[in-house]
Amino acid sequence: MPSPTREESKGETGQAEHGATDSGDRESGTGNRLACALEMEMTTRSLHGDSKLDSVNCDGLINRNGGDSAEVSVPLSLPGKRTAHMEGDDLYRLRDRKFLLEDKKRLCALALGTALLGILLTIIHAEICPLVYTPGSNIALFINCSISLSTGCLLILIIAFHYKDIRLFIIDHNQVDWRIAMTSQRVLVITLELLVCVIHPVGTYWEVGLHTNSSSSAPLCVSIHHGRALMDMELLLSVLMFLRLYLVHRAILLHSKVLLSASYRSIGSLNNINFTFRFVLKILMNKYPARTLLAFILFFWLTASWMLTLCERQTQVATNTGQMDTAMWLIAITFLTVGYGDVAPHTSCGKAVCLFTGVMGVACTAMLVAVVTKTLALNKGEKHVHFFMLDFQISKRIRHAAANVLRECWLLHRANLTKGNRGEHRRHQRCLLEAIRVFRHLRLKRKKLRDYVSEMVDLPKMQMIMCDLSANWNNSYRELEQRILSMEQKLDELSRCFQQTSEMLSHVLRHRNTEIR
């Protein structure tokens, strides 16, 4: 392929014909394209991990090839030919995928921290408002503005998280257009998350004409003169703020060692395993069952207790369910499905919280029973040792029972020989029958024990036994083959010996016949 410099020199000399000049121009254009494609490839390979350089293409356009760009660059190729795959494309995709996963982890952690901050501010606002400051004061307005500000930051972090998720989908599926990733399910999930995260109490923004004193029964920092509807709305918004805790399962999934380990991902992709929160939760329940259940139960206990306290503060009945200690007691006995009846909720919100607590208590009790059963169960080694000792003890008792049967038979025989007292004879008969009964009972017990032990033999042990049997059979077959070969050799030797003997006899007989003649 001639270079562009040579083609330009041909054009300057003007010694070629018109047709040759046209073909040279076409070759020059092709050479320029190839040279430009090579320059772009060398520029792409020379880029570092975090560097952002500008590369100029053949049409004079500028392409930004940076780590934060969601566009996919298409390499130039000759018209009518398939684009060649570059060596560094997979490496750059892996690098971008790693950076996007780290960004998702960081954004999820920030979103969870922001959500917890908003919930904590709401709890503080609801607890100290009637006692420290009055509704409608500057402090109440400042705390409510902080809650709204944290809600806005949470919405921005959620949008940024899904933006990174869409970019990761584009890299994984090698798609050019981002709208391919916007499926109806993804749009619905994003919308629901934004609706859940936007919920927060806004009652302080209304102007308050009359303030309540510290002895008011209003559940939140809202004047009771605003009406029951506003109080119920504030209560509902404060309770629904705990829906933001769905971010906990996402943070656990993104920060788990299962998702970060390359070996886990490789083996999981080969076995078609989806690394979801359910899979991570199963691993945690298998590795740390007590810690996982204890953390969940404590967190749920405290959260449900405060929600019940918040719900029961608006009742006008003179009860103690609006206090934290009484609410914790009620949640505990409801969670354990005991239900003494000494304390009961009076509001619809409190009844709903107790109902949800009872359902969660049944589920956690079932998991707790499974965990305790698994903890108390013997492993395979302990089972083998235990049943071996039981079999040894039963065998020893069987020998003693057999000895007792023989002794009672001898004593009964001696009593028959002496023909003494009939009472002694009947006593030895009863003892013999009892010894025979004990002997049969122990033999039956040992048989049941061995049947149970034989049922406990697992598949790996059976596989090992079958492998040993097949190896023994192979060895026996080889030995049999060797013996058959040795027998065949000996039979051949015997046949040769018989043949030689018959030849010698025939020769001797012929010689004698000649002498006789």
Buried (B, 14 or more C-beta within 10 A) or exposed (E): EEEEEEBEEBEEEEEEEEEEBEEBEEBBEBBBBBBBBEBBBEBBEEBEEEEEEEBEBBEEEEBEBEBEEEEBBEEBEEEEEEEEEBEEBEEBBEBBBEBBBEBBBBBBBBBBBBBBBBBEBBBBBBBBBBEEBBBBBEBBBEBBEBBBBBBBBBBBBBBBBBBBBBBBBBBEEEEEEBEEBBEEEBEEEBEEBBEBBEBBBBBBEEEBEEBBEEEBEBBBBBBBEBEEEBBBBBBBBBBEBBBBBBBBBBBBBBEBEBBEEEEBBEEBEEEEEEBEBEBBBEBBBEEEBEEBBEEEBEEBBEBBBBBBBBBBBBBEEEBEBBEEEBBBBBBBBBBBEEEEEEBBBBBEBBBBBBEBBBEBBEEBEEBBEEBEEEEEEEEEEEEBEEBEEBBEEBEEBBEBBBEBBEBBBEBBEEBEEEEEEEEEBEBBBEBBEBBBEBBEEBBEBBEEBEEEBEEEEEEEEEEEEEEEEEEEEEEEEEEEEEEEEEEEEEEEEEEEEEEEEEEEEEEEEEEEEEEEE
